[in-house]
Amino acid sequence: MLAILDKKFGAPGTGWTYLAVLVAIARLGGFLARKGDGLPGWISICRGWHTLTAMVQGFLLAQEDQRCV
């Protein structure tokens, strides 16, 4: 999951802290992460988590498809 977030948003300057992961997941859910926005809410975190898990499932399915060929 961190590899997907890293490809999508790039590695944060401080490394992948808990807060950086939370904000990256929320960004997948629509959080804009502007300077004055504050912390993301639960709705954007939940939407982002749903998107991230779908991306992981797609990756795993594509990887499984490659093994069958």
Protein Blocks (a to p, Z undefined) as FASTA:
>chain_A
ZZmmmmmnopafkbpafklmmmmmmmmnopaoiaklopadfklmmmmmmmmmmmmmmmmm
mmmmmmmZZ
